[in-house]
């Protein structure tokens, strides 16, 4: 009997040892599909990846790239592209790498794991939401750390200050935060050890704007009516417009065209082109004024310097037309002299009469011709005097306006 008992005990020990060896062998020789099935057994992408639901999911965020594609001046929207990284710990996806073929890192599809419900936006009510399709892959390590890299095309509102256009600088802000979960569920922070951002290294400069400075800060946004707080990571970057293109293609033609106003008074009256030149200058200014207004936002908060400059030049052009017409009217006038010119005409007539008396000429016809010529010369001289005065006034107008514009732009 004792022999039979010993045989059964020995058989049980052998079976136990075989099972243990089999289980140990199965862990070492498990296939990739079996390993993934075992790792994700009972896992749900809808449940926050923490074992204790009283603790929030800690997410580290870092911005690595920012580029400006376009700033829509009319609608005050800035569009660009960013690359940023997220890191958090998924406490349900941990394993001992020595038990699974020394696998310590996995590359997964984003729809396989939990992702935070983050958005990017600002106070202008333009938001871009984090979606699984924005993430190419995520990296999962054996200690549960998840790394995700996102490439997004974003659009955010911007409050434009175009007073010094085209020498303006703009400031844009956007923020990262959770859309639905407060800081008791998701807590966002800047990745530890991340260096201070350098605009020249972080951004790709565009053809119209330079990113001159980037700042970041972590804040808490409170909603007292709901007794809850949200964590925000705010980025603020300063943009400076590249003014060379606008100066070459807009400001320089306007300045050169405005200099034609004083030059029109130097054009001979008999050429018959003074009115045509003045009208052409006025219409050209109107075209430039329309081009600038079409590209800038419609706002009454502040008139850009360039718009005020072109508007005042249009005023100068209209006054040039008025005084040109008045000068031509004086030049070709044949009626009696007005009182303002009687003294000048009398002196000229008296001088002509003395010359005729010395020569012994008393022909009535000659006397009449002399009077007509004196009148004619009087009006021509008055026209020339007006042209000279208008030339210097118009030239001074251009110099003063240009000086004021330069002082406003430089801030003096």
Phi, psi and omega in degrees: 000317180294330179293319181296319179297319180294325180294317179296320178296317179296322179295319179295319179297318180296319179297318181298317180294323180294319179296316180298317179296321180295315179296318179296321179293324182292327178292322182284323186258017182294139179288166180297319180296318179294323179296315180294321179296320180289322181295320184262015179295120181077010183274143179228132180285351182266355182255128177305139189278055176230142179284328178253110184289355175282343180261144178279162172279122181271121183241126175262134184235142177215132178266130185245340182205142177214129177223142180261121178270315185195149170240113179279104187295323184291315183264357179057052179233132176251132179242145181195185180231141180227152171235123179220157182245145176238145178216130176209172181250125175261104187288350178270349184242067177236149178204163176270114185296333180290340179272348185230068174057027182058030176280117182246354183210138179233149173251118188239159171283144185296335181281001180271342184232172177290137176235142179289149180270069182271156172224161176236128181184192176208195186285358181271010174065034172243117186234146172238125186260146176285122178234161182297328181288346177279350183251126180288305178208162173238149180254125179244125178259166186294338177273008175092000181285130181247132176240129179231136178243128186240139174240116187231145168260117188242156173226125179227154178283154180219137178269104188278139171242098187254023182298320183261019178307132007264022178255029186275156172237138183240150177238126180237142179231143170214163187222153172252133177198167175278142182280321187244335190255133179283181180290352174280346178248319179227122179243121184253139178217163176284138184304130181294139180086355179290134181284164177296141184288138174243123185300323183291332181267329185279328191247157171255119185292142179265176182284344183246334186231147171248131174272111188260341181200142177227130179234156178218154176200156179252127181228168177242124178257123186255142172239096187296326182293336179254359180054047181216158180233150176236139178274133180235137169250111186257136175241133177234126180231144182258135181243142176234127183287140172279111192272351188300317183295314182293320179297317184289323188260349182231303187292315181299313176300325179294316181296315180296317179296322180294333179289347176286340178298307178293328180293336180295335179282347176269351180288133181303141181296321183290350179292333178076013184245007185292315178294319180298317179295316181296317177296321180296317178298316180298314180294323177297317177298322179296323178294314178298320179298319179292320180297315181294315180295329180290331183269346182258154179293149179277103182213151177251008182290330180192135180270125178299150182299319183296324179291316178297322180296312181293323178297318178291327176292325174296321176298317177297323178293320178294321176293326177298319178297317181298311182288333175294317177297318180295321179295318178294324179295320177293320185296321184258016183280137180237004182275181181299151181290141171287167185299331182293336181251004183297320183295316181294315181296322179297318179297316180295320181294319180295321180293319179295322182293320179297323178294318179294321179296322178295327180275354179077023182262123179229025183291123180302324179295319178295321178300317179294318179298321179297317180297318178296318179294321178297316177300315181299314180294325179298312179294322179294319178293320177299319178296318179293321177296319178295319178299317180297314180297317180293326178299310182290324177294317180294319177295319177296321177302315180294317181294316180296314180299314181296322178294317179297320179297316179295323177293320179293320181292319180280352177082014180274000000 
